[in-house]
Amino acid sequence: MTARIIDGTALARHLRQDIATRVDALSAQGVIPGLAVILVGDDAASAVYVGRKVKACDAVGIRSFTERYPAAIDTGTLLARIAALNADPTVHGILVQLPLPGHIDMPSVLETISIDKDVDGFHLYNIGALVTGNTVFSPCTPYGVVKLLESEGIDLKGQNVVVVGASNIVGKPTALMLMAEGATVSICHIHTRDLAQYTIMADILVVAAGVPGLIVPQMVKRGAVVIDVGINRLADGRIVGDVDFAGVCTRAAAITPVPGGVGPLTVTMLLENTVVSAERALTAMAVDA
Ligand code: NAD
């Protein structure tokens, strides 16, 4: 068996065309979607991620701007700035690039962002709503995983899904979103005994551990769909996921590559959430008028 490659770059391109069309429609009605990005400190990887998001916004016509603050900024100053952005009607999305320096009260920062502008989906309300339903915004990477599976025409009802990784921003929300689609979900993490015992059962295996080569072919059921969320830079500079891609290709029915799989979708879902926020703002303006 040679797995079909799930092309995240092509799907992202397709979705971004639709987003650009909706931005044009909003602009024609006087609303230009706006995204504020807050970058604290000088973490090189964070700067790269922010740069990609800003570029992606430009390409679809979303007005984005980055506010950079020194690592020494205090929590209060940051909260005051977020409050000002909450009140700014030209800003439809607020994104605080993580991680934040250790002295900053991250939960307070995330919970100060207005739920209506929480386009990263990290506010406690949005996380809680993943359990009960009715999220205002879904977190971008898990949302991207759902979109990739949707694009493959996979009906998640009754499927055995195994998610490897249980972080608050990827593993747990992904598991909740797939469960909401009717899948039977197991979540594995660093303390899981005998990881292979779980992964081998998966019709759909989602891996988000940050460990290159964690998933080898004998851990994968023949015909499974494998979504590799991991992004790891090797000593030789290569970027790889968490899955032994070449090996697992011989067992899986379909697999996402790294790069070119989940990554482009993560940024795309941020654009989607920002445009949805602007569309909601326009509707609210029409109701008020
Ligand atoms: P994290 O470090 O916060 O969480 C890792 C999770 O994996 C933890 O729950 C941990 O228990 C589990 N884990 C670690 N080693 C394991 C092992 N040997 N066996 C089983 N479970 C193990 O990381 P994160 O923020 O969730 O990110 C995970 C990976 O996804 C990273 O490589 C990150 O770079 C990548 N990522 C990619 C995107 C994207 O857009 N593609 C977005 C966010 C994160």
py3Dmol code that shows the C-alpha trace and the ligand (Angstrom):
import py3Dmol

protein = """\
ATOM      1  CA  MET A   1       0.000   0.000   0.000  1.00  0.00           C
ATOM      2  CA  THR A   2       1.233   3.497  -0.761  1.00  0.00           C
ATOM      3  CA  ALA A   3      -0.613   6.213   1.074  1.00  0.00           C
ATOM      4  CA  ARG A   4      -2.349   9.037  -0.732  1.00  0.00           C
ATOM      5  CA  ILE A   5      -0.729  12.328   0.273  1.00  0.00           C
ATOM      6  CA  ILE A   6      -3.220  14.785   1.768  1.00  0.00           C
ATOM      7  CA  ASP A   7      -2.158  18.101   0.266  1.00  0.00           C
ATOM      8  CA  GLY A   8      -2.656  20.761   2.957  1.00  0.00           C
ATOM      9  CA  THR A   9      -1.092  23.458   0.802  1.00  0.00           C
ATOM     10  CA  ALA A  10      -3.625  22.927  -2.002  1.00  0.00           C
ATOM     11  CA  LEU A  11      -6.571  22.817   0.421  1.00  0.00           C
ATOM     12  CA  ALA A  12      -5.329  25.988   2.139  1.00  0.00           C
ATOM     13  CA  ARG A  13      -5.030  27.742  -1.244  1.00  0.00           C
ATOM     14  CA  HIS A  14      -8.587  26.771  -2.127  1.00  0.00           C
ATOM     15  CA  LEU A  15      -9.981  27.948   1.231  1.00  0.00           C
ATOM     16  CA  ARG A  16      -8.029  31.209   1.054  1.00  0.00           C
ATOM     17  CA  GLN A  17      -9.570  32.012  -2.340  1.00  0.00           C
ATOM     18  CA  ASP A  18     -12.996  31.783  -0.745  1.00  0.00           C
ATOM     19  CA  ILE A  19     -11.824  33.891   2.212  1.00  0.00           C
ATOM     20  CA  ALA A  20     -10.465  36.575  -0.162  1.00  0.00           C
ATOM     21  CA  THR A  21     -13.828  36.711  -1.932  1.00  0.00           C
ATOM     22  CA  ARG A  22     -15.615  37.221   1.392  1.00  0.00           C
ATOM     23  CA  VAL A  23     -13.109  39.944   2.387  1.00  0.00           C
ATOM     24  CA  ASP A  24     -13.921  41.735  -0.889  1.00  0.00           C
ATOM     25  CA  ALA A  25     -17.647  41.491  -0.144  1.00  0.00           C
ATOM     26  CA  LEU A  26     -17.113  42.897   3.367  1.00  0.00           C
ATOM     27  CA  SER A  27     -14.911  45.711   2.067  1.00  0.00           C
ATOM     28  CA  ALA A  28     -17.599  46.634  -0.467  1.00  0.00           C
ATOM     29  CA  GLN A  29     -19.916  47.137   2.511  1.00  0.00           C
ATOM     30  CA  GLY A  30     -17.385  49.280   4.379  1.00  0.00           C
ATOM     31  CA  VAL A  31     -15.949  46.651   6.749  1.00  0.00           C
ATOM     32  CA  ILE A  32     -12.293  45.720   6.331  1.00  0.00           C
ATOM     33  CA  PRO A  33     -11.496  42.724   8.530  1.00  0.00           C
ATOM     34  CA  GLY A  34      -8.789  43.668  11.032  1.00  0.00           C
ATOM     35  CA  LEU A  35      -6.433  41.440  13.029  1.00  0.00           C
ATOM     36  CA  ALA A  36      -4.245  42.713  15.875  1.00  0.00           C
ATOM     37  CA  VAL A  37      -1.226  40.564  16.684  1.00  0.00           C
ATOM     38  CA  ILE A  38       0.640  40.999  19.959  1.00  0.00           C
ATOM     39  CA  LEU A  39       4.208  39.755  20.066  1.00  0.00           C
ATOM     40  CA  VAL A  40       6.062  39.890  23.384  1.00  0.00           C
ATOM     41  CA  GLY A  41       9.823  39.361  23.629  1.00  0.00           C
ATOM     42  CA  ASP A  42      12.263  38.284  20.945  1.00  0.00           C
ATOM     43  CA  ASP A  43      11.617  34.561  20.497  1.00  0.00           C
ATOM     44  CA  ALA A  44      12.841  33.859  16.956  1.00  0.00           C
ATOM     45  CA  ALA A  45      10.290  31.124  16.177  1.00  0.00           C
ATOM     46  CA  SER A  46       7.414  33.326  17.373  1.00  0.00           C
ATOM     47  CA  ALA A  47       8.609  36.146  15.117  1.00  0.00           C
ATOM     48  CA  VAL A  48       8.630  33.741  12.148  1.00  0.00           C
ATOM     49  CA  TYR A  49       5.090  32.490  12.925  1.00  0.00           C
ATOM     50  CA  VAL A  50       3.796  36.057  13.305  1.00  0.00           C
ATOM     51  CA  GLY A  51       5.459  37.040  10.021  1.00  0.00           C
ATOM     52  CA  ARG A  52       3.656  34.176   8.245  1.00  0.00           C
ATOM     53  CA  LYS A  53       0.289  35.161   9.702  1.00  0.00           C
ATOM     54  CA  VAL A  54       0.724  38.819   8.703  1.00  0.00           C
ATOM     55  CA  LYS A  55       1.737  37.825   5.165  1.00  0.00           C
ATOM     56  CA  ALA A  56      -1.262  35.494   4.872  1.00  0.00           C
ATOM     57  CA  CYS A  57      -3.560  38.322   6.018  1.00  0.00           C
ATOM     58  CA  ASP A  58      -2.105  40.668   3.398  1.00  0.00           C
ATOM     59  CA  ALA A  59      -2.668  38.100   0.651  1.00  0.00           C
ATOM     60  CA  VAL A  60      -6.432  37.886   1.315  1.00  0.00           C
ATOM     61  CA  GLY A  61      -6.974  41.579   2.101  1.00  0.00           C
ATOM     62  CA  ILE A  62      -7.250  41.366   5.907  1.00  0.00           C
ATOM     63  CA  ARG A  63      -5.729  44.445   7.552  1.00  0.00           C
ATOM     64  CA  SER A  64      -3.312  43.188  10.189  1.00  0.00           C
ATOM     65  CA  PHE A  65      -0.896  44.992  12.433  1.00  0.00           C
ATOM     66  CA  THR A  66       1.655  43.705  14.912  1.00  0.00           C
ATOM     67  CA  GLU A  67       2.283  45.317  18.281  1.00  0.00           C
ATOM     68  CA  ARG A  68       5.698  44.342  19.618  1.00  0.00           C
ATOM     69  CA  TYR A  69       6.514  44.620  23.323  1.00  0.00           C
ATOM     70  CA  PRO A  70       9.726  43.934  25.222  1.00  0.00           C
ATOM     71  CA  ALA A  71       9.939  40.681  27.224  1.00  0.00           C
ATOM     72  CA  ALA A  72      10.008  42.751  30.431  1.00  0.00           C
ATOM     73  CA  ILE A  73       6.481  44.155  29.920  1.00  0.00           C
ATOM     74  CA  ASP A  74       4.229  43.589  32.946  1.00  0.00           C
ATOM     75  CA  THR A  75       0.899  41.792  32.835  1.00  0.00           C
ATOM     76  CA  GLY A  76      -1.105  44.929  33.704  1.00  0.00           C
ATOM     77  CA  THR A  77       0.245  46.935  30.758  1.00  0.00           C
ATOM     78  CA  LEU A  78      -0.529  44.049  28.411  1.00  0.00           C
ATOM     79  CA  LEU A  79      -4.068  43.678  29.777  1.00  0.00           C
ATOM     80  CA  ALA A  80      -4.700  47.407  29.325  1.00  0.00           C
ATOM     81  CA  ARG A  81      -3.579  47.194  25.709  1.00  0.00           C
ATOM     82  CA  ILE A  82      -5.858  44.217  25.059  1.00  0.00           C
ATOM     83  CA  ALA A  83      -8.774  46.100  26.631  1.00  0.00           C
ATOM     84  CA  ALA A  84      -8.155  48.989  24.198  1.00  0.00           C
ATOM     85  CA  LEU A  85      -8.132  46.577  21.244  1.00  0.00           C
ATOM     86  CA  ASN A  86     -11.354  44.982  22.533  1.00  0.00           C
ATOM     87  CA  ALA A  87     -12.992  48.403  22.314  1.00  0.00           C
ATOM     88  CA  ASP A  88     -11.641  49.205  18.838  1.00  0.00           C
ATOM     89  CA  PRO A  89     -14.372  48.509  16.249  1.00  0.00           C
ATOM     90  CA  THR A  90     -11.826  48.236  13.412  1.00  0.00           C
ATOM     91  CA  VAL A  91     -10.221  45.226  15.130  1.00  0.00           C
ATOM     92  CA  HIS A  92     -12.149  41.967  14.608  1.00  0.00           C
ATOM     93  CA  GLY A  93      -9.530  39.546  15.889  1.00  0.00           C
ATOM     94  CA  ILE A  94      -6.879  39.710  18.621  1.00  0.00           C
ATOM     95  CA  LEU A  95      -4.071  37.193  18.698  1.00  0.00           C
ATOM     96  CA  VAL A  96      -1.439  37.010  21.415  1.00  0.00           C
ATOM     97  CA  GLN A  97       1.464  34.948  20.111  1.00  0.00           C
ATOM     98  CA  LEU A  98       2.423  32.187  22.557  1.00  0.00           C
ATOM     99  CA  PRO A  99       4.552  31.370  24.447  1.00  0.00           C
ATOM    100  CA  LEU A 100       4.643  34.457  26.663  1.00  0.00           C
ATOM    101  CA  PRO A 101       7.560  35.167  29.025  1.00  0.00           C
ATOM    102  CA  GLY A 102       7.171  33.198  32.277  1.00  0.00           C
ATOM    103  CA  HIS A 103       6.428  36.201  34.531  1.00  0.00           C
ATOM    104  CA  ILE A 104       3.300  37.135  32.558  1.00  0.00           C
ATOM    105  CA  ASP A 105      -0.027  35.793  33.816  1.00  0.00           C
ATOM    106  CA  MET A 106      -0.974  33.979  30.615  1.00  0.00           C
ATOM    107  CA  PRO A 107      -4.481  32.842  31.702  1.00  0.00           C
ATOM    108  CA  SER A 108      -5.396  36.467  32.521  1.00  0.00           C
ATOM    109  CA  VAL A 109      -4.070  37.617  29.155  1.00  0.00           C
ATOM    110  CA  LEU A 110      -6.087  35.019  27.240  1.00  0.00           C
ATOM    111  CA  GLU A 111      -9.233  35.660  29.267  1.00  0.00           C
ATOM    112  CA  THR A 112      -9.016  39.439  28.800  1.00  0.00           C
ATOM    113  CA  ILE A 113      -9.414  39.045  25.042  1.00  0.00           C
ATOM    114  CA  SER A 114     -13.065  39.644  24.172  1.00  0.00           C
ATOM    115  CA  ILE A 115     -14.748  36.316  23.356  1.00  0.00           C
ATOM    116  CA  ASP A 116     -16.038  37.948  20.159  1.00  0.00           C
ATOM    117  CA  LYS A 117     -12.449  38.657  19.031  1.00  0.00           C
ATOM    118  CA  ASP A 118     -10.784  35.473  20.310  1.00  0.00           C
ATOM    119  CA  VAL A 119      -9.839  34.242  16.814  1.00  0.00           C
ATOM    120  CA  ASP A 120      -7.197  31.869  18.227  1.00  0.00           C
ATOM    121  CA  GLY A 121      -9.936  30.159  20.268  1.00  0.00           C
ATOM    122  CA  PHE A 122      -7.839  29.999  23.451  1.00  0.00           C
ATOM    123  CA  HIS A 123     -10.213  31.910  25.772  1.00  0.00           C
ATOM    124  CA  LEU A 124     -11.498  29.743  28.610  1.00  0.00           C
ATOM    125  CA  TYR A 125     -15.049  30.237  27.279  1.00  0.00           C
ATOM    126  CA  ASN A 126     -14.112  28.867  23.856  1.00  0.00           C
ATOM    127  CA  ILE A 127     -12.181  25.967  25.400  1.00  0.00           C
ATOM    128  CA  GLY A 128     -15.174  25.153  27.624  1.00  0.00           C
ATOM    129  CA  ALA A 129     -17.556  25.430  24.684  1.00  0.00           C
ATOM    130  CA  LEU A 130     -15.599  22.674  22.955  1.00  0.00           C
ATOM    131  CA  VAL A 131     -17.064  20.419  25.635  1.00  0.00           C
ATOM    132  CA  THR A 132     -20.622  21.735  25.604  1.00  0.00           C
ATOM    133  CA  GLY A 133     -20.894  22.907  21.969  1.00  0.00           C
ATOM    134  CA  ASN A 134     -21.454  26.402  20.547  1.00  0.00           C
ATOM    135  CA  THR A 135     -17.887  27.671  20.383  1.00  0.00           C
ATOM    136  CA  VAL A 136     -17.626  31.264  19.217  1.00  0.00           C
ATOM    137  CA  PHE A 137     -14.301  30.381  17.539  1.00  0.00           C
ATOM    138  CA  SER A 138     -12.589  27.016  17.227  1.00  0.00           C
ATOM    139  CA  PRO A 139      -8.835  26.870  17.885  1.00  0.00           C
ATOM    140  CA  CYS A 140      -6.996  27.048  14.574  1.00  0.00           C
ATOM    141  CA  THR A 141      -4.838  23.913  14.458  1.00  0.00           C
ATOM    142  CA  PRO A 142      -7.610  21.501  15.582  1.00  0.00           C
ATOM    143  CA  TYR A 143      -9.985  23.279  13.196  1.00  0.00           C
ATOM    144  CA  GLY A 144      -7.435  22.689  10.436  1.00  0.00           C
ATOM    145  CA  VAL A 145      -7.301  18.976  11.291  1.00  0.00           C
ATOM    146  CA  VAL A 146     -11.113  18.792  11.016  1.00  0.00           C
ATOM    147  CA  LYS A 147     -11.002  20.595   7.647  1.00  0.00           C
ATOM    148  CA  LEU A 148      -8.356  18.209   6.305  1.00  0.00           C
ATOM    149  CA  LEU A 149     -10.458  15.180   7.265  1.00  0.00           C
ATOM    150  CA  GLU A 150     -13.561  16.839   5.813  1.00  0.00           C
ATOM    151  CA  SER A 151     -11.711  17.460   2.543  1.00  0.00           C
ATOM    152  CA  GLU A 152     -10.955  13.728   2.366  1.00  0.00           C
ATOM    153  CA  GLY A 153     -14.694  13.054   2.540  1.00  0.00           C
ATOM    154  CA  ILE A 154     -14.308  11.176   5.817  1.00  0.00           C
ATOM    155  CA  ASP A 155     -17.449  10.734   7.899  1.00  0.00           C
ATOM    156  CA  LEU A 156     -16.141  10.725  11.463  1.00  0.00           C
ATOM    157  CA  LYS A 157     -19.202   9.048  12.983  1.00  0.00           C
ATOM    158  CA  GLY A 158     -18.189   5.842  14.706  1.00  0.00           C
ATOM    159  CA  GLN A 159     -14.553   6.054  13.602  1.00  0.00           C
ATOM    160  CA  ASN A 160     -11.842   5.052  16.064  1.00  0.00           C
ATOM    161  CA  VAL A 161      -9.694   8.149  16.451  1.00  0.00           C
ATOM    162  CA  VAL A 162      -6.503   8.172  18.489  1.00  0.00           C
ATOM    163  CA  VAL A 163      -4.914  11.533  19.300  1.00  0.00           C
ATOM    164  CA  VAL A 164      -1.301  11.353  20.477  1.00  0.00           C
ATOM    165  CA  GLY A 165      -0.601  14.512  22.484  1.00  0.00           C
ATOM    166  CA  ALA A 166      -2.808  16.148  25.086  1.00  0.00           C
ATOM    167  CA  SER A 167      -1.785  19.819  25.124  1.00  0.00           C
ATOM    168  CA  ASN A 168      -4.366  22.524  25.706  1.00  0.00           C
ATOM    169  CA  ILE A 169      -3.769  24.089  22.289  1.00  0.00           C
ATOM    170  CA  VAL A 170      -3.599  21.007  20.063  1.00  0.00           C
ATOM    171  CA  GLY A 171      -4.230  17.539  21.494  1.00  0.00           C
ATOM    172  CA  LYS A 172      -7.162  18.121  23.853  1.00  0.00           C
ATOM    173  CA  PRO A 173      -9.173  20.489  21.608  1.00  0.00           C
ATOM    174  CA  THR A 174      -8.588  18.227  18.589  1.00  0.00           C
ATOM    175  CA  ALA A 175      -9.927  15.258  20.538  1.00  0.00           C
ATOM    176  CA  LEU A 176     -13.001  17.230  21.649  1.00  0.00           C
ATOM    177  CA  MET A 177     -13.747  18.500  18.143  1.00  0.00           C
ATOM    178  CA  LEU A 178     -13.478  15.028  16.627  1.00  0.00           C
ATOM    179  CA  MET A 179     -15.646  13.571  19.403  1.00  0.00           C
ATOM    180  CA  ALA A 180     -18.242  16.247  18.614  1.00  0.00           C
ATOM    181  CA  GLU A 181     -18.271  14.873  15.047  1.00  0.00           C
ATOM    182  CA  GLY A 182     -19.223  11.436  16.389  1.00  0.00           C
ATOM    183  CA  ALA A 183     -15.820   9.742  16.557  1.00  0.00           C
ATOM    184  CA  THR A 184     -14.779   7.443  19.408  1.00  0.00           C
ATOM    185  CA  VAL A 185     -11.662   9.169  20.656  1.00  0.00           C
ATOM    186  CA  SER A 186      -8.713   7.996  22.766  1.00  0.00           C
ATOM    187  CA  ILE A 187      -6.152  10.543  23.925  1.00  0.00           C
ATOM    188  CA  CYS A 188      -2.576   9.426  24.555  1.00  0.00           C
ATOM    189  CA  HIS A 189       0.217  11.391  26.186  1.00  0.00           C
ATOM    190  CA  ILE A 190       3.666  11.086  27.678  1.00  0.00           C
ATOM    191  CA  HIS A 191       2.395   8.855  30.532  1.00  0.00           C
ATOM    192  CA  THR A 192       0.476   6.470  28.268  1.00  0.00           C
ATOM    193  CA  ARG A 193       1.738   2.907  28.770  1.00  0.00           C
ATOM    194  CA  ASP A 194       2.285   1.024  25.514  1.00  0.00           C
ATOM    195  CA  LEU A 195       1.394   3.742  23.014  1.00  0.00           C
ATOM    196  CA  ALA A 196       1.285   1.243  20.130  1.00  0.00           C
ATOM    197  CA  GLN A 197      -1.562  -0.660  21.779  1.00  0.00           C
ATOM    198  CA  TYR A 198      -3.727   2.443  21.169  1.00  0.00           C
ATOM    199  CA  THR A 199      -2.371   3.707  17.871  1.00  0.00           C
ATOM    200  CA  ILE A 200      -2.816   0.333  16.152  1.00  0.00           C
ATOM    201  CA  MET A 201      -6.597   0.584  16.771  1.00  0.00           C
ATOM    202  CA  ALA A 202      -6.928   3.949  15.050  1.00  0.00           C
ATOM    203  CA  ASP A 203      -8.916   4.363  11.852  1.00  0.00           C
ATOM    204  CA  ILE A 204      -7.697   7.956  12.090  1.00  0.00           C
ATOM    205  CA  LEU A 205      -4.457   8.703  13.901  1.00  0.00           C
ATOM    206  CA  VAL A 206      -3.687  12.323  14.815  1.00  0.00           C
ATOM    207  CA  VAL A 207      -0.190  12.887  16.169  1.00  0.00           C
ATOM    208  CA  ALA A 208       0.791  16.085  17.991  1.00  0.00           C
ATOM    209  CA  ALA A 209       3.604  15.211  20.396  1.00  0.00           C
ATOM    210  CA  GLY A 210       6.605  17.131  19.073  1.00  0.00           C
ATOM    211  CA  VAL A 211       8.740  13.958  18.935  1.00  0.00           C
ATOM    212  CA  PRO A 212      10.303  13.151  15.547  1.00  0.00           C
ATOM    213  CA  GLY A 213       9.964   9.514  14.509  1.00  0.00           C
ATOM    214  CA  LEU A 214       7.536   8.716  17.351  1.00  0.00           C
ATOM    215  CA  ILE A 215       5.124   6.817  15.103  1.00  0.00           C
ATOM    216  CA  VAL A 216       6.690   3.940  13.168  1.00  0.00           C
ATOM    217  CA  PRO A 217       4.880   1.705  10.628  1.00  0.00           C
ATOM    218  CA  GLN A 218       4.142  -1.190  12.991  1.00  0.00           C
ATOM    219  CA  MET A 219       2.140   1.200  15.215  1.00  0.00           C
ATOM    220  CA  VAL A 220      -0.269   2.042  12.379  1.00  0.00           C
ATOM    221  CA  LYS A 221      -3.289   0.008  11.272  1.00  0.00           C
ATOM    222  CA  ARG A 222      -3.316  -0.891   7.575  1.00  0.00           C
ATOM    223  CA  GLY A 223      -5.550   1.581   5.738  1.00  0.00           C
ATOM    224  CA  ALA A 224      -5.545   4.212   8.498  1.00  0.00           C
ATOM    225  CA  VAL A 225      -5.635   7.954   7.837  1.00  0.00           C
ATOM    226  CA  VAL A 226      -2.686   9.662   9.538  1.00  0.00           C
ATOM    227  CA  ILE A 227      -2.625  13.371  10.367  1.00  0.00           C
ATOM    228  CA  ASP A 228       0.822  14.514  11.492  1.00  0.00           C
ATOM    229  CA  VAL A 229       0.600  17.810  13.385  1.00  0.00           C
ATOM    230  CA  GLY A 230       4.199  17.718  14.664  1.00  0.00           C
ATOM    231  CA  ILE A 231       6.744  20.256  13.470  1.00  0.00           C
ATOM    232  CA  ASN A 232      10.312  19.414  14.464  1.00  0.00           C
ATOM    233  CA  ARG A 233      13.569  20.892  13.228  1.00  0.00           C
ATOM    234  CA  LEU A 234      16.327  18.271  13.045  1.00  0.00           C
ATOM    235  CA  ALA A 235      20.013  18.995  13.678  1.00  0.00           C
ATOM    236  CA  ASP A 236      20.617  18.990   9.901  1.00  0.00           C
ATOM    237  CA  GLY A 237      17.977  21.737   9.481  1.00  0.00           C
ATOM    238  CA  ARG A 238      15.256  19.510   8.017  1.00  0.00           C
ATOM    239  CA  ILE A 239      11.666  20.050   9.198  1.00  0.00           C
ATOM    240  CA  VAL A 240       9.858  16.791   9.971  1.00  0.00           C
ATOM    241  CA  GLY A 241       6.707  15.713  11.760  1.00  0.00           C
ATOM    242  CA  ASP A 242       6.229  13.109  14.482  1.00  0.00           C
ATOM    243  CA  VAL A 243       5.570  10.269  12.042  1.00  0.00           C
ATOM    244  CA  ASP A 244       8.118   8.173  10.141  1.00  0.00           C
ATOM    245  CA  PHE A 245       6.627   9.444   6.891  1.00  0.00           C
ATOM    246  CA  ALA A 246       8.278   7.083   4.384  1.00  0.00           C
ATOM    247  CA  GLY A 247       7.670   4.018   6.551  1.00  0.00           C
ATOM    248  CA  VAL A 248       4.062   4.828   7.453  1.00  0.00           C
ATOM    249  CA  CYS A 249       3.278   5.575   3.780  1.00  0.00           C
ATOM    250  CA  THR A 250       3.545   1.800   3.202  1.00  0.00           C
ATOM    251  CA  ARG A 251       0.654   1.091   5.634  1.00  0.00           C
ATOM    252  CA  ALA A 252      -1.641   4.109   5.737  1.00  0.00           C
ATOM    253  CA  ALA A 253      -4.380   4.875   3.195  1.00  0.00           C
ATOM    254  CA  ALA A 254      -3.715   8.605   3.449  1.00  0.00           C
ATOM    255  CA  ILE A 255      -1.227  10.806   5.294  1.00  0.00           C
ATOM    256  CA  THR A 256      -0.361  14.484   5.687  1.00  0.00           C
ATOM    257  CA  PRO A 257       3.212  15.511   4.860  1.00  0.00           C
ATOM    258  CA  VAL A 258       5.336  17.854   6.996  1.00  0.00           C
ATOM    259  CA  PRO A 259       5.718  20.522   5.834  1.00  0.00           C
ATOM    260  CA  GLY A 260       2.654  21.023   3.631  1.00  0.00           C
ATOM    261  CA  GLY A 261       0.028  19.252   5.726  1.00  0.00           C
ATOM    262  CA  VAL A 262      -1.559  20.761   8.839  1.00  0.00           C
ATOM    263  CA  GLY A 263       0.655  23.868   8.968  1.00  0.00           C
ATOM    264  CA  PRO A 264      -0.942  25.795   6.055  1.00  0.00           C
ATOM    265  CA  LEU A 265      -4.387  25.000   7.480  1.00  0.00           C
ATOM    266  CA  THR A 266      -3.560  26.480  10.895  1.00  0.00           C
ATOM    267  CA  VAL A 267      -2.911  29.905   9.382  1.00  0.00           C
ATOM    268  CA  THR A 268      -5.897  29.538   7.048  1.00  0.00           C
ATOM    269  CA  MET A 269      -8.284  28.884   9.940  1.00  0.00           C
ATOM    270  CA  LEU A 270      -6.998  32.040  11.645  1.00  0.00           C
ATOM    271  CA  LEU A 271      -7.962  33.971   8.495  1.00  0.00           C
ATOM    272  CA  GLU A 272     -11.329  32.193   8.438  1.00  0.00           C
ATOM    273  CA  ASN A 273     -12.038  33.068  12.079  1.00  0.00           C
ATOM    274  CA  THR A 274     -11.073  36.715  11.513  1.00  0.00           C
ATOM    275  CA  VAL A 275     -13.385  37.011   8.500  1.00  0.00           C
ATOM    276  CA  VAL A 276     -16.223  35.296  10.394  1.00  0.00           C
ATOM    277  CA  SER A 277     -15.734  37.837  13.191  1.00  0.00           C
ATOM    278  CA  ALA A 278     -15.955  40.734  10.707  1.00  0.00           C
ATOM    279  CA  GLU A 279     -19.058  39.184   9.091  1.00  0.00           C
ATOM    280  CA  ARG A 280     -20.686  38.951  12.523  1.00  0.00           C
ATOM    281  CA  ALA A 281     -19.758  42.597  13.221  1.00  0.00           C
ATOM    282  CA  LEU A 282     -21.408  43.655   9.939  1.00  0.00           C
ATOM    283  CA  THR A 283     -24.562  41.711  10.808  1.00  0.00           C
ATOM    284  CA  ALA A 284     -24.633  43.311  14.261  1.00  0.00           C
ATOM    285  CA  MET A 285     -24.280  46.781  12.666  1.00  0.00           C
ATOM    286  CA  ALA A 286     -27.214  46.025  10.351  1.00  0.00           C
ATOM    287  CA  VAL A 287     -29.368  44.919  13.306  1.00  0.00           C
ATOM    288  CA  ASP A 288     -28.467  48.080  15.269  1.00  0.00           C
ATOM    289  CA  ALA A 289     -29.198  50.386  12.307  1.00  0.00           C
TER     290      ALA A 289
END
"""
ligand_1 = """\
44
NAD
P 3.262 20.292 23.825
O 4.711 20.051 24.102
O 2.526 21.350 24.538
O 2.471 18.933 24.058
C 2.991 17.696 23.617
C 2.041 16.596 24.030
O 2.567 15.372 23.537
C 1.909 16.433 25.547
O 0.561 16.162 25.885
C 2.786 15.219 25.868
O 2.286 14.470 26.987
C 2.682 14.419 24.584
N 3.880 13.617 24.345
C 5.162 14.025 24.341
N 5.993 12.982 24.129
C 5.206 11.892 23.985
C 5.466 10.510 23.770
N 6.711 10.056 23.660
N 4.418 9.676 23.695
C 3.143 10.122 23.804
N 2.834 11.417 24.020
C 3.859 12.297 24.114
O 3.194 20.515 22.247
P 2.013 21.153 21.343
O 2.020 22.613 21.460
O 0.742 20.388 21.558
O 2.580 20.784 19.902
C 2.783 19.435 19.504
C 3.504 19.416 18.170
O 2.674 20.032 17.198
C 4.811 20.186 18.144
O 5.698 19.545 17.265
C 4.417 21.540 17.581
O 5.497 22.187 16.928
C 3.365 21.114 16.597
N 2.384 22.151 16.264
C 2.067 22.259 14.968
C 1.124 23.166 14.569
C 0.782 23.244 13.120
O 0.224 24.234 12.696
N 1.076 22.186 12.327
C 0.507 24.001 15.506
C 0.820 23.850 16.847
C 1.771 22.897 17.219
"""
view = py3Dmol.view(width=600, height=400)
view.addModel(protein, "pdb")
view.setStyle({"model": 0}, {"cartoon": {"style": "trace"}})
view.addModel(ligand_1, "xyz")
view.setStyle({"model": 1}, {"stick": {}})
view.zoomTo()
view.show()
